[in-house]
Amino acid sequence: MMNFTKTVLHNLCSKPVTRPYPQEPREYPQRTRGHIAVNIDTCIFCGLCSKKCPTGAITVNRAEKTWSIERFGCIQCGSCVENCHNKSLSMMQSYTQPDAVKNVDTYTQPTKDEPADQ
């Protein structure tokens, strides 16, 4: 019983090891691979990112000018970002919000007449 006395006293007198999550959000390191972000205005819909994706999570439709990603299928390897010629893809340093259902994020390139949705 006395084996834990030193540990208990140390824990009572020291600061907590964990951080208060909702009040103090985590700061991610510089090289964190969070999630894929697309700049749809510069995308030329070549489909190279879709071909290089090892899980097939990215779908590019050149005719309809849409770019889709299945977030649950993406493994954040960065292969699509490395192979994008126009640098339309980037890795964000934050993670997507957890969700209970699998959904596909689809981005459509606006035509010249309509303004881009932000």
C-alpha positions in Angstrom: 0.0 0.0 0.0 2.9 2.3 0.7 4.4 1.8 -2.8 2.1 4.4 -4.4 2.5 7.1 -1.7 5.3 8.8 -3.5 3.4 8.8 -6.8 0.2 10.1 -5.1 2.0 13.0 -3.4 3.8 13.9 -6.6 0.5 14.0 -8.5 -1.2 16.1 -5.9 1.6 18.7 -5.9 2.3 19.0 -9.6 0.5 20.5 -12.6 -1.8 18.3 -14.6 -0.2 16.5 -17.6 -3.2 16.9 -19.8 -4.5 20.2 -21.3 -8.0 21.5 -20.9 -9.1 20.7 -24.4 -12.1 22.9 -25.2 -10.6 26.0 -23.5 -7.1 25.4 -24.9 -7.1 24.0 -28.4 -4.1 22.0 -29.5 -1.3 23.6 -31.5 -0.2 21.2 -34.2 3.5 20.8 -35.2 4.6 22.3 -38.5 4.6 19.0 -40.5 1.3 17.8 -39.3 -0.8 16.1 -42.1 -4.3 17.1 -41.2 -6.7 17.0 -44.1 -6.7 17.8 -47.8 -7.8 21.2 -49.0 -8.5 22.1 -52.6 -8.4 25.5 -54.3 -11.0 24.7 -56.9 -10.4 28.0 -58.8 -6.9 26.9 -59.9 -7.8 23.2 -60.5 -7.6 22.1 -64.2 -9.3 18.7 -63.5 -6.5 16.7 -65.0 -7.3 13.7 -62.7 -3.7 13.1 -61.7 -4.6 13.3 -58.0 -7.3 10.7 -58.4 -4.9 8.3 -60.2 -2.2 8.8 -57.5 -4.5 8.3 -54.5 -3.7 4.8 -53.1 -7.2 4.4 -51.6 -9.2 5.9 -54.4 -10.8 8.5 -52.1 -10.6 11.3 -54.8 -12.9 11.5 -57.8 -12.4 14.0 -60.6 -15.1 14.7 -63.2 -13.7 16.8 -66.0 -16.9 17.2 -67.9 -18.9 18.5 -64.9 -15.8 20.3 -63.4 -16.3 18.6 -60.0 -13.7 17.4 -57.5 -14.8 15.0 -54.7 -13.1 13.5 -51.8 -14.4 10.8 -49.4 -13.0 11.9 -46.1 -13.3 8.5 -44.4 -11.4 6.9 -47.3 -8.5 9.4 -47.3 -5.4 8.3 -45.3 -3.7 11.7 -45.5 -0.6 10.3 -47.2 -0.1 13.5 -49.2 0.5 11.7 -52.5 -2.2 13.8 -54.3 -0.6 17.0 -53.0 2.8 16.1 -54.2 1.6 15.2 -57.7 -0.7 18.2 -58.3 0.9 20.3 -61.1 -1.0 23.5 -60.4 -0.6 23.2 -56.6 -4.3 23.3 -56.2 -4.2 20.8 -53.3 -2.6 21.4 -49.9 -2.4 19.7 -46.5 -4.1 21.7 -43.8 -2.7 21.5 -40.2 -6.0 20.8 -38.6 -8.2 17.7 -38.7 -11.8 17.5 -39.9 -14.6 17.4 -37.4 -15.7 13.9 -36.4 -18.9 12.7 -38.0 -21.3 9.7 -37.6 -21.9 9.2 -41.3 -19.6 8.8 -44.3 -20.1 11.7 -46.6 -18.4 12.9 -49.7 -17.2 16.5 -50.0 -17.8 17.8 -53.6 -16.4 21.0 -55.0 -17.6 22.5 -58.2 -15.7 25.1 -60.2 -17.8 28.2 -60.7 -18.3 29.4 -64.2 -17.0 32.7 -65.3 -20.5 34.3 -64.8 -21.2 33.2 -61.3 -19.1 34.3 -58.2 -17.2 31.7 -56.3 -18.7 30.4 -53.1 -16.5 31.0 -50.1 
